[in-house]
Amino acid sequence: MATASLFILLFGCMLIGIPVAVALGISSIVTILIFSNDSLASIALKFFENLSAHYTLLAIPFFILSSAFLSGGGVAKRLIRFAVSVVGSIRGGLAMASVLACMLFAAVSGSSPATVAAIGSIVIAGMVQTGYPKAFAAGVIANAGTLGILIPPSIVMLVYAAATEVSAARMFMAGFIPGITMGLLLMVVIYIVARIRGLPAQPKASLREIISSFSSALGGLLLIIIVLGAIYGGIASPTEAAAVSAVYAFAVAIFGYRDLGPLKNVPWRRPEENLVWAAGRNVLQMTVGLPKCLTDPEVRETVMHAGKVSIMLLFIIGNAMLFAHVLTTERIPHAIAETIVQWGLPAWGFLIVVNLLLLAAGNFMEPSAILLIMAPILFPIAIQLGIDPIHLGIIMVVNMEIGMITPPVGLNLFVTAGVTQESLGWAVRAALPWLSVLLVFLVIVTYVPQISLFLPEYIDYLKGYR
C-alpha cells in the first residue's frame, strides 16, 4: 500500500505540472507521514542528513563554480582555437574541432549544459558563417555537449558514487576511455557526412599557430592535469580536487586571462617593459587587486549564478535521496531484485532492461534524480548477476547522456535552443539525427565492459605492483 501510494503521488504530481524535485519531496513526505510514525521534524532532519552524510557531494558546488569561472573567463574560445588548429584542415574539420573543444571543456567543467552553452555560443555561428547548415551545427554541439557528464570530472558520476558508495575516483577513471571513444566516434561520423555533403575544410594551420594556440589554451588544459592527476595519482580526493579546481579557475579567469573582474583586458606586459619589471608589476597587480576582485560586480554575479545552480541541483538531490530512503525503508529494491533474479534473466538480458528503463526515465526526469532513484534498485541486482558496479555506473551515465537530448526534459535541447535563438522543436529536429550515434555507443559500452574497466583495473595493478 505504501509503495503504491508513493508512486501514484509521484506520477500524479508530475502529470499536473509540479517540478520533478518538488514531486519527489511531496510524494516522499506524504508517504512517510501516512505509513510511518516519523514526524515532520525527523523528515527535515533526514533531508539534511542525506546531503551532509555524503562527503562526495561537496565536490558538486566546487565544480559548478569552477565551470562558471571558466565559461565566462575566455577558456572556451581558447580551447576552440586550439582544436581548430589541430583538426580544422580535415573535411568537416570545424565540426570535428567543435567536438574536440567539447571534450576538452568537459574535462574542466563536469557539466553538459555548461559545455553546450560555452562552446555552442561561439562555434555554431562560426560554422554557419563558413557554410555549414545551422541544424547540422546545432545537432553536433547538442550531442557533443553530452560529453560533459561522461569525461571526468563529472557531476553525474559524483551523484552515482554517493548513491551507491562506490569510489568516485574509480568512476572518473572509468569514464576517461569511453569519453574519448565517443568523441572519436562522433568525429568519424562527421567526417563521413562531410564527405557526402561536401562540407568545407579550414585552411591548414601552421606549426607556429598550433604552438601559439596551445600556449594560449594552456591555462585551461593545465586544470585537466591538476584535477585528474591529483585524483588518479592518489594525491587528493575528488572533493579536494574540486576545491582546488575552483580556486585555480578563479585565478586563471581573473589574473591569467583577465576576461573577468577589475583587471579585465589589462595586458600582462607592455612592449617597452623588460621582463623583470613586467613580472614585478603583474605580481603587484594581483596582490593589490585581490580585494577588488572579490567585490567586483562581474565576479560576484558569476559566484551568485554558480550558487543558484548548486542550490537547485542539491535541492533535487536532497529530495531524490529522501525518495530513495522511502524506497529502501519499504524494501522495494530488495523485492524487485528478488523478482528479477527469480525470472532467471542472464546478465546481458538484465542490461537490456536497464537500458530501456533508463532511456524511458531520461525523457521525463533530471539525470541526478534518475540516478538517485534507480541506482539503489539496480545496484543490488547487478551485484548478484556479477556485473561490475563501475561498469553499471558508466552504462547509467551514458543513458543520462542520451536523456540530455531527448524531449521533453532534455537540458541540452533547451540550451541549444537558447544559443541558436530557435524554438525547442527546431532544436529537437536538429539533435535527433545524431541520437543514433549515441545509441550505437551505448550498445558498445554495455557489452564491452573493458572499455570502462581497463583504466581503473590497470591503475589498480600499477599501485599493487609498487
N, C-alpha and C positions, 0 to 999 in steps of 0.2 A: 504493500500500500504506500509506504513512504517513497519507494523507488518510482512508482507510477506518478505520484504527486509531484516529485522533483522534476521529472522530465516534462510532464504536462504543463507545469508552471513555467519552465524554461522556454519551451516552444510557443506557449501561449503569449508570453511577454514579447518574444521576438516577432511573432506574427502581427501584433498590434503596434509595432514600430519602436519598442523600447530598445535602447542600445544594448549590445551583447553583454558588456561589462555589468550594467545595472540589472539585466535579466538574470545573469548568473548569481548576483548577490541576492536579489529578491527571492528567487526560487530556493536558494540555499537557506536563507533566514527563515522563510515561512515553513519549510520542511522541518528545520530544527525545532522551531517553536511549537509546532503541532505534534511531532512524533518523538520528541525527547524532552528531558527535564531541564535543558540548558536555558539560561536567562539571556536577555539582550546584552547584558554586560559581558557575559562569558563569550558571546559571539563576537563582540567587538574586540575582546582580548585575543581571541583566536585569529581574527583577521590580521592584527598587527604582529602576532607571533609568527604567522606564516611567512611574512616578509622579513622579519628580523632573524628568524631561525636559519635562513639560507644565506650564508656569507657570500656565496657566488653572485647573488642578485645585486649586491652592492656595486658590481662592475658595470651594470647597465647604465646608471646615470653618468658615470665617468666616460664610457664610450660614446654616449649621446652628446655629452659636452665636447669631447674631442672632435666628433663629426661636425658639430655646429661651427667650431672654430675653423676647421679645415674647409668646410663648404664655403664659408664667407671669406676665407683667408687666401684665396688665389691658388690653392693647391691643385684644384681640379683642372684649371686651364693649363697649368704647367705639366701635369700628367698627360693631358691630351696632346700637347705639343710634342712631348717625348714619344708618345705612342704613334703619332702621325709620322715622325721622323724614322721610326723603326719599320713600320709595315705599310705606310701610306702609298708607296710606289707600286704595290701589288694591285691588280684589278679588283675593284671594290675595297681598296685599301683604307679609305676614310671610315667606312663602316666597320672594318676589321680593327682599325685603330680605336674606334669608339668602344668596341668590346674589350680591347686590351686596357683602355683607360678605366672602364668599369671594373675590371679585375683588380687593377692597381688601387683604385679608390675604395673598393670593397675591403681591401686588406688594411685600410687605415680608418674605415668608418664603422663597419659592422652592421650597417643598416641598408636595406634595399631601397626604400623610398628616398633616402638621402642620396644614394648613388644615382638614381634616376634624375633627381632634381639637379644635382651638382653637374653631372656630365651632360644630361639631356638639354639643359638650358643653354649650353654652348654648342654642342655638336649637331643637334638636329637642324638648327638654322644653317650651320656651315655645310651640312650635307645637301640641303635643299639648294643652296646657292651654287654648289658645284655640279648639280644635275641629277641628284638622287630624288626619287619620288618621296614626298613628305610622309606618306603612310609607311613606306619601307623604312625610312629613318626612324620614325617613332616606334615601329614594331621591334626593330633591332634593339633600341635603347630600353624599351619596356621589359624585354626578355633578358638582355644582358644585365640590367639592373638587379635582377633577382639574385645575381651572384653575391650581392651584399650580405645575404644571410647564409651563404654556403662557404665562401672563402673566409677563413678566420682572420681577425676575431669576429665572432658572430653573436649578436644579442640573442637570437633564437636558440643557438646552441647552449648559451648560458641558462636559458629557461629550461631546456630539456635536462641539462645537468642538475639543476635544482629540483626538478620534478622526480628524477629517478635516482639521484645521488651517485651518478657516475662521475668520473673525473672530467672536469671542464677542459683541462689541458689536453687530455686524450681526444676529446671531441674536436678540439681545434686542430690537432694533428691529423685526425681522420678526415677533416674537411678540405685539407690542402690539395691533395691529388684530385679528388672529384671536382673541386672548383676549377683547377687548371684544365682538366679533361673537358668539362662542359664549355669553358671558354674557347678551347681549341675546336670543339665540335661546332659551335656557333660560327667560328671563323671559316671553317671548311664549307659549311652550308652557304655562307655569304659569298665566298669565292665562286662556288658553283652557280649561284643565282646571278652574280655579277657577270660571269662569262656568258650566260644565256641571254641576259637582258642588256648587255653592252654598257654596264655602268663604268664610270670613269675611274682612272687611277691618278694619284697625285704625282707631281714631279719627284724624281728620286732625290732624297736628302743627301747632302754631302756629309763626309765624316765629321767635319767641323760642326755642322748643325746637330748631328746626333750627340756629339760630346757636349755641345752648348746646352741642348735641351735636357740632357741627362743631369748636368750640373745644376740647371735651373730647377729641375724636379727633385733634386736630391733631398731637400728638406722634408718632403712628403715621403719619399722612398725610405729614408732613414727610420721613420716611425715604424715601418713594417719590420725592419731588422731589430729595432729596440724592443717592440712588443712581443713579436713571435720568438725572437732569440732569447729573451728573458724567460718566456714560458717554456719553450722546448728545452732550454738549457738548464731548467730547474732553478733558475736564479730568483724568479718571482712567481707568485700565483697569478691566475688571470685577473683577479681583483686588484692586486698590487700593480700589475702591468697596465691595467685600465687607468688607474690613478696617475701613473707616470705618463701615459699617452695624453691625458687631459692637460697636464702641465706642459708637456712638450708641444702639443698643438697650439696652446695659448702663446708660448714663446715664439714658435715659428710664424704664426699669423701676425702677432703684434710687433715683434722685434726682428724676425727673419725676413719675411716677405713684405711686411709693413703694409698689408692691404686692409688692416683694421686698426682702429684706435687713433690716438693723437699723433703718432709718427707716420700716419698714412702718406704714402708716396714720397717720404723724405729719403733721399738717396743715402746709401751706405757710405759712399766715399766720393768726395768731389775730385775731379781730374787733377786740380792743381795741388792737392794734398799728398804728402808722402804717406806710405803705408802705416808707419808707426803712429803718426799724428792722427790719421783717419781711424785707426783701431782705438786709440785713446778716446777720441770724440764719440765714437759709437758706443763704447762701454759706458761713458758718462751719460749719454742719452738714455741708455737702457736703465741705468741706476736712478737717475733723476725722474725719468718718465714712468717708472713703475706705478707710483701712486696715482698719476694722472690716467694711466691705462685702466686701472681698476675702477675708476669712476667715470670713464668715458662713456657717453650715451650709446655708441655703437657696440662697444664691448658689453655694456650692461644689457642691451637688447638681445645680444647673442646668448648671454648666460640665461636670461629670462625665457627665451624660446626653448633652450635646452631643458630648463627646469619644467616648463609646461609639458613638453613631450615626455619627460621622465615620469612626471606625476601621472599623466594619462596612462602610460604603459604600466606603471606599478599598480595603478588602480585596477586595471584589467587583470593583472597577475594576481593581486590580492583576492579579488572576487572569484577568479578561476580556481585558486588554491582552496578557497572556502568551499566551493562546489566539489572539488576533488576530495576534501575532507569528509563531506557528507557521503560521497560515493564509497569511500573507504570504510566509514562507520557502518554503512549498510551492507558491507561486504559484497558490493556489486562487482568489483573487478575479479574477486575470487570466484564468484558464481559464474561469470562469463568465461573465465579461464577454464574452470572445470567443464563447462558445457562444450567449449571448443575442443578441448582435449578429448572428451568423450566422442566427439564426431570422428575422431581419428584423422584429422587433417594433417597432411605432411607439412614440413616447414615451408616448401615452395607454395603450397596452396594457402597457407595462413598469410604469407606475404602478399598474395593476390588480394585477399580480403582486406588486409591492412591498407593497401594502396587505394582500393576502391572506396573504403571508408574515409580515408583522409582526403582523397580528391573531392568527395562529396562535401565533407565538412569545410574544405577550403573555399567553397563557393559562398559560404554564409558567415564565417567567423574569422576573427583575427588570429594569426599564427600562434601567438603566445597562449591564448585561451585554448586553442585546439590541443596544443602540446600538454598543457597542464591538466586537461580533462582526459585525453586519450592515453597519454603515457602511462599513468598508473594502471589503466585497464590492459593495455597491450604488453607492457613490460613483463609481468609475471608469466604470461603465455609464451612470449618469445624465449624466456629463460628455460621453460620446461621443454620447448622444442629444440633447444640447443642453438638458438640464434644469438650471436654476439650482441650485447646491448649497445655497443658503439656503432655497429653496423645498422641496427634498428634506428638509432638516433639519426644517422645520415639519411636513411630512407625517409624518415619523417621530415627532415629538413628539406629534402628535395621536393617532397609533396607540398610543403609550405611554400616553396618557390613557385610551384605551379599555381597555388592558390592566390599568389600575389598578382596574377594576370588573368584570373577568371572572374567574370562578374557574378553577383552584383557587388561583392565586397573587396575586390582586388585593389589593394592600395596603390600598386604601381600604375594601374589604369587611371586612377584619379590624378596622380602626379603627372602622368604623361599628358592627360587632357589639359591640365593647368599650364604645363610648359608650352604646349603647342597652341593653346587657346582654341582648342576644338572641343566638340561635345564628347561626352563619355562614350556614346555609341560609336563615334568615329575611332576613338582610342581602342575600343574592343575589337573593331574590324581590322585595325592596323596590327594589333598584337597577336590575334588568334592564329594567323597562318604560321607563326613561329612556334606555336604551342606544341606542334608535332615533334620538334627537335627536343624539347624538354621531356616529352613523354617517352621518346626513344631513350634518352639519357636515364630516365627513371627506371626503365626496364634493365638497362645495363648495370646501374648501381645496385639494383635489388638482387640480381642473380650473379653478379661478380663481386663477392664481398671483399676480395683482396684490394680492390680499388680504394675502399675505405680503410681497410685494416693494415695494409702494408706498412705505411709510415709509422703509426703508433707501435706496431709489433717490432719494427726494425729499431726504433729508438729504445724500446724496452730491452731489446737484445744487446744494443751497444752499452746501455747502462749496466746490464748484468755482466757483460764481458769485462768492463772496467773493474 
